[in-house]
Amino acid sequence: RHFAALPMDESPGTYCALDDWISTLTVAQMMDGQMWRSWAQGHVETEPKGWVGAFNASISLGSLFERLLLWEDTDPTPIGIGCATPVRLLSCVELTHYTLTTGVHRWQRLVMLSYRPSPPPSPGSPVQVHSLCPASLPFSTVAVAHGSPLAMAALPLAQTKTWSFHLPLHRFVSTCIREVCRRGGGNLGDSGGIEDLLKKFHIEDIQSKDGMSKLRLNALLFRGLMEFPTIVLSRAAQIRAGLWKRNGPGMQDQVLNYSEPPFCRSLQDADLVMIQFSLLCHTVEV
């Protein structure tokens, strides 16, 4: 219970266990990166085994997330009295909001700077299609049929861009969101539910300068919450379809760990919850 707290003294340098926890999860983000092997590279000769340790870490962290949240908002901390650093306990809604805006948002903004769209190749250019980074998804007949004639903006990502099955910081937030939904609430004074979490992102005056700035920050946050889990889900779909054969059969083993019970609860299911939440924030005027 004590980790979900902020120090009463907000001056720089004050110890905060929650910030240390977020920093630890940030270190584990994108561990054991994977890179698609093109047809020019041929089949891998020796498969790396580092993915086993990475999945063990992600699965262990996933089980730890739920145990860390085995408290109610009204529960006290047993070490609060006489603590060297007085703290203010957070509710589950406040914990989720703080981790989103302080941890996830900072990480996403930093990583997104490394994604740059490729300029259109000139005629006769030897650039391979799989090495290009498009700034939008391709035109879709399904999208056009549903009244969306324009291509949808997307994170510029080449097929050969390094990615990872492991996003522990995002999945901790996903576990928090799942716990917030379980607790219900929504009325003022309640312990808090998903309605209270959405209210944290509500902007009173969108037309003001400050309101427009917050709106842009929210849009960037929610876009990242959708993009990064979607990258993992889409790559897993590619592996199932046989597009990663040259990387070796170990990729199929990783997908099984990612998407099949019982480990999917900590991995794929958490990514789906994150995408659902981001879509909710995009479609509902928070």
Salt bridges, closest charged atoms under 4 A:
GLU66 OE2 - ARG178 NH2 3.71
GLU66 OE2 - ARG265 NE 2.70
GLU72 OE2 - ARG182 NH2 3.59
ASP73 OD1 - ARG183 NH1 2.57
GLU94 OE2 - ARG88 NH1 3.75
GLU179 OE2 - ARG182 NH2 2.46
GLU179 OE2 - ARG183 NE 2.93
GLU204 OE2 - HIS202 NE2 3.84
ASP210 OD2 - LYS214 NZ 3.44
GLU227 OE2 - ARG223 NE 3.55
ASP271 OD2 - ARG171 NH2 2.87
